[in-house]
Amino acid sequence: MEALTKNIPIASPCFNGNEKQYLMECIDSTRLSSEGKFVHEFEKQFAEFCDAKHALACSNGTVAIHVALLAHDLKPGDEVIVPTFTYIASANAVMYCGAKPVFVDSEPDTWNIDPAKIEEAITEKTKGIIAVHIYGHPADMAPIMEIAKKHNLFVLEDAAEAHGALYNGQKVGSIGHSSTFSFFGNKIITCGEGGAVVTNDSQIAAKTKLLKGQGMDPNRRYWFPVIGYNYRMTNMQGAVALAQLENIEWHQAQRQQVAQWYDKHLQDLTDHIVLPVEKPYAHHAYWMYSILLKKGGEAERDELMKRLAKEGVETRPLFYPLHIMPPYEQLHKDTAAQLTATTKGKSYDATLPVATSFAARGMNLPTHANMDEDDVQYIAALIKENIKNLRA
Ligand SMILES: Cc1ncc(COP(=O)(O)O)c(C=O)c1O
């Protein structure tokens, strides 16, 4: 077998700060579980980083969404507006509460939830909106917040992919009523598995803290006024997360640089591919630099991914829209039928055509701090070589 010229993974964490030292401190101090200084310090500094009052560390980003929804009092039978184009955890967390995600289509350029399509999905059961900042580009928060205010809904920002992104100069995570982050191994900063709920609302913060810590009364040990969860972050996770957070500006700058290199080296391919946009209101965090094929569909996209893989470049397909996933397909059909029967004048297009069309044509390219311009040039040259003669 021929040796690969390069081997470029889709994601690659970079531990060039105090990660090892802090981890050793956990071992030496025997403080491995959640009661440790690193979790507390991480919570303090992450809240500051987000320009928010409170950050509550959790064991991962999915449970962060779950516990935040519970803190908003989401109950069985309630509905939550969720973009169809997101990672499945955004919708699953709604289901964990016994509530129902109602899927909304994307904007064609940012791929985020389309604020113009939210109101046609709102019913008397709607309690909140989950605004996901997909691949690191902030959702258009101003109209979303306005709609929420008009209908008395909460807004939860799912910022799992967008640490440090800005919306009109404001940090994502500090705009909605609550927000959640992930620190999974492929995220902008990571501690392997990890998450956080961020909020300016002291009541939401107190409820999150109670629920993520088994529901134990903070002033009375082993007294449990409610059924809670063990969703706590360990001190070892906190150690790595804090070390990563200390270098977050560097991690962000590396991604910006990679995105600029892609923009430069893919520029002459814009007849064939769509490059990511950065709206005037946005500072993109570039969790994943992602492209769309202008011609062809899923077969051609898959063929290009295969050819890149052969040359040592790992890519990922864009997320499939959630409304076609087996656990959600029937639920979505039923919801859509109810919505079209009851919405006056406005039409809810159950095919959610925008997200559906680009999910089949898009892919994430390697985006991480361990890449140099030569890697990006190599990937761009491979795309150039293959894009014109793609046949499924
Ligand atoms: C948009 C979005 N929401 C939620 C999550 C869930 O985070 P975690 O994998 O840490 O549970 C992810 C993570 O991959 C994500 O991309």
Ligand as a Chemical Component Dictionary entry (heavy atoms), coordinates in Angstrom:
data_LIG
# 
_chem_comp.id                   LIG 
_chem_comp.type                 NON-POLYMER 
_chem_comp.pdbx_formal_charge   0 
_chem_comp.three_letter_code    LIG 
# 
loop_
_chem_comp_atom.comp_id 
_chem_comp_atom.atom_id 
_chem_comp_atom.alt_atom_id 
_chem_comp_atom.type_symbol 
_chem_comp_atom.charge 
_chem_comp_atom.model_Cartn_x 
_chem_comp_atom.model_Cartn_y 
_chem_comp_atom.model_Cartn_z 
_chem_comp_atom.pdbx_ordinal 
LIG C1 C1 C 0 -24.546 21.906 19.038 1  
LIG C2 C2 C 0 -24.173 20.897 20.083 2  
LIG N1 N1 N 0 -24.955 20.776 21.164 3  
LIG C3 C3 C 0 -24.659 19.903 22.143 4  
LIG C4 C4 C 0 -23.555 19.101 22.078 5  
LIG C5 C5 C 0 -23.336 18.081 23.162 6  
LIG O1 O1 O 0 -22.137 18.223 23.841 7  
LIG P1 P1 P 0 -21.407 16.944 24.492 8  
LIG O2 O2 O 0 -20.858 16.132 23.369 9  
LIG O3 O3 O 0 -20.349 17.565 25.338 10 
LIG O4 O4 O 0 -22.401 16.208 25.290 11 
LIG C6 C6 C 0 -22.704 19.204 20.985 12 
LIG C7 C7 C 0 -21.507 18.385 20.940 13 
LIG O5 O5 O 0 -20.921 17.782 20.315 14 
LIG C8 C8 C 0 -23.014 20.116 19.948 15 
LIG O6 O6 O 0 -22.255 20.219 18.859 16 
# 
loop_
_chem_comp_bond.comp_id 
_chem_comp_bond.atom_id_1 
_chem_comp_bond.atom_id_2 
_chem_comp_bond.value_order 
_chem_comp_bond.pdbx_ordinal 
LIG C1 C2 SING 1  
LIG C2 N1 SING 2  
LIG C2 C8 DOUB 3  
LIG N1 C3 DOUB 4  
LIG C3 C4 SING 5  
LIG C4 C5 SING 6  
LIG C4 C6 DOUB 7  
LIG C5 O1 SING 8  
LIG O1 P1 SING 9  
LIG P1 O2 DOUB 10 
LIG P1 O3 SING 11 
LIG P1 O4 SING 12 
LIG C6 C7 SING 13 
LIG C6 C8 SING 14 
LIG C7 O5 DOUB 15 
LIG C8 O6 SING 16 
# 
